[in-house]
Amino acid sequence: GALFATTADGGFNCAGCHGGMDALGAEVEYTLTDPVTGDLRQVEWQAPALNDITLRMSDDQIRQVLVYGRPFSPMPAWGLEGGGPLNEQQIDNLILYLHRIAVTPEDAQEQRTEEAKAELDRLKAEAKKEPPGAGGEEPSMGMALFNLNCARCHTLGWSYDEPQVAGGGAFGPSLYNSVNQFPAVEDHVEFVADGVEEGEAYGLNGQATGRMPYFGQVLSPEQIQAIVDYERSLAERVNREAAGGDKPATPPPNVTTTTAPSAGA
């Protein structure tokens, strides 16, 4: 765990961003650069908990993130190949540490269930503040679970509490093509639960990039189904708009150029 420790304790400050040596998650300051104006501003970025990451990602997936980082986020590249300071053995030692602090699947599911209940309560409280006829979506458990498990990658601004259109795409692609990508609901469920190895086919004309986590060990089958139902409702809403039906309050971006899900579904 020496490498994972804070800078003050002789490590590379993984603990400083990710919530201590148990990696429970934390907020960190980050400077955003406006892509149009170049203006800079500070935000509080929610760095994820890592105490169940070995239940959601393979060692190779974790290694990819450690070596190359996450562009446009506080996560830098740590591996030599990515321009960082750590050699292959040191990266492997970090992965071993993540396995050491990992919670059990049962504890992970319990924690995520409690978080989802709290998120649903928050969504309902926010909905009550909306004026009548505002046209917002009815809060659901699927929405709550999506926010906590998928929005970090698939909703721009979620990580710094400025979420844009749900599922509109960020690090991961827009999800507004999910109904076409997965004509069979059970294939969509399997994709979210089990993931797909890099290069493997999935859905309709999909080929995995290897970045998509899998959630079958940290969420129940019912919770995964709720996420899939919510994602498909987003896609169906866009299809209604394209057909001239009810329009969402904020038009989703890049609907016509969407690709299949590849990260953080």
Residue pairs with C-beta under 8 A, 6 or more apart in sequence:
1 11
1 21
1 97
1 100
2 10
2 11
3 11
3 12
3 14
3 86
3 90
3 93
3 94
3 97
4 11
4 12
4 14
4 15
4 21
4 23
4 94
4 97
5 11
5 12
5 13
5 14
5 15
5 21
6 13
6 15
6 16
7 13
7 16
9 15
12 78
12 85
12 86
14 23
14 50
14 94
15 21
15 23
16 28
17 26
17 28
17 47
17 74
17 75
18 24
18 25
18 26
18 47
18 48
18 49
18 50
19 25
19 26
19 47
19 49
20 26
21 101
22 51
22 101
23 49
23 50
23 51
23 53
23 98
23 101
24 49
24 51
25 46
25 47
25 48
25 49
25 50
26 46
26 47
27 44
27 45
27 46
27 47
28 44
28 45
28 47
28 74
29 42
29 43
29 44
29 45
30 42
30 43
30 44
30 45
30 73
30 74
30 160
31 40
31 41
31 42
31 43
32 40
32 41
32 42
32 43
32 160
33 39
33 40
34 40
34 41
43 160
43 161
43 162
44 160
44 161
45 73
45 74
45 159
45 160
46 152
46 159
46 160
46 161
47 74
47 75
48 152
50 98
50 101
51 101
51 102
51 103
52 102
52 103
52 108
52 111
52 218
53 62
53 98
53 102
54 62
54 98
54 99
54 102
55 102
55 103
55 105
55 108
55 217
55 218
56 213
56 214
56 215
56 217
56 218
57 65
57 213
57 214
59 95
60 210
61 210
61 211
61 213
62 95
62 98
63 79
63 91
63 92
63 95
64 210
64 211
65 75
66 78
66 79
66 86
66 91
66 94
66 95
67 77
67 78
67 79
67 80
67 81
67 82
67 84
67 91
68 77
68 79
68 81
68 82
69 75
69 76
69 77
69 78
69 82
69 84
70 171
72 171
73 159
73 171
76 84
77 83
77 84
78 84
78 85
78 86
78 91
78 94
79 86
79 87
79 88
79 91
80 86
80 87
80 88
86 94
103 111
105 217
105 218
108 217
108 218
109 218
109 219
109 220
112 145
112 148
112 149
112 218
112 219
112 223
113 220
113 223
115 148
116 141
116 144
116 145
116 148
116 223
117 144
119 144
119 145
119 147
119 148
120 139
120 140
120 141
120 143
120 144
123 139
123 143
123 144
123 147
124 139
126 139
127 136
127 138
127 139
130 136
134 249
135 248
135 249
136 249
137 143
137 166
140 226
140 230
141 223
141 226
142 226
142 227
142 228
142 229
142 230
142 233
143 166
143 230
145 219
145 223
145 226
145 227
145 230
146 166
146 167
146 227
146 230
146 231
147 155
147 158
147 166
149 215
149 219
149 227
149 264
150 167
150 227
150 231
150 264
150 265
151 158
151 163
151 166
151 167
152 158
152 159
152 171
152 264
153 170
153 171
153 172
153 263
153 264
153 265
154 167
154 168
154 169
154 170
154 171
154 172
154 173
154 174
154 175
154 261
154 263
154 264
154 265
155 163
155 164
155 165
155 166
155 167
155 168
155 170
156 163
156 164
156 165
156 168
156 169
156 170
157 163
157 164
157 170
158 170
164 250
164 253
165 248
165 250
165 251
165 252
165 253
166 234
167 174
167 175
167 176
167 231
167 234
167 252
168 174
168 176
168 252
168 253
168 254
169 175
169 253
169 254
169 258
171 263
171 264
172 211
172 212
172 261
172 262
172 263
172 264
172 265
173 258
173 259
173 260
173 261
173 262
173 263
174 252
174 253
174 254
174 255
174 257
174 258
174 259
175 231
175 234
175 235
175 258
175 261
175 265
176 234
176 235
176 238
176 252
176 255
176 258
177 235
177 258
177 259
177 260
178 188
178 231
178 232
178 234
178 235
178 261
179 232
179 235
179 236
179 239
180 204
180 235
181 188
181 203
181 204
181 206
181 260
181 261
182 188
182 191
182 203
182 204
183 203
183 204
185 228
185 232
187 202
187 203
188 203
188 228
188 231
188 232
189 221
189 224
189 225
189 228
191 202
191 203
191 212
191 261
191 265
192 214
192 215
192 224
192 227
192 228
192 265
193 214
193 215
193 216
193 219
193 221
193 224
194 214
194 216
195 208
195 212
195 213
195 214
196 202
196 206
196 208
196 212
197 208
197 210
198 208
198 209
198 210
199 207
199 208
199 210
200 207
200 208
201 207
201 208
202 208
202 260
203 260
205 260
206 260
208 262
209 262
209 263
211 262
211 263
211 264
212 261
212 262
212 263
212 264
212 265
213 263
213 264
213 265
215 224
215 227
215 265
216 224
219 227
227 265
231 265
234 252
237 246
237 248
238 248
238 252
238 255
240 246
241 247
241 248
241 251
242 255
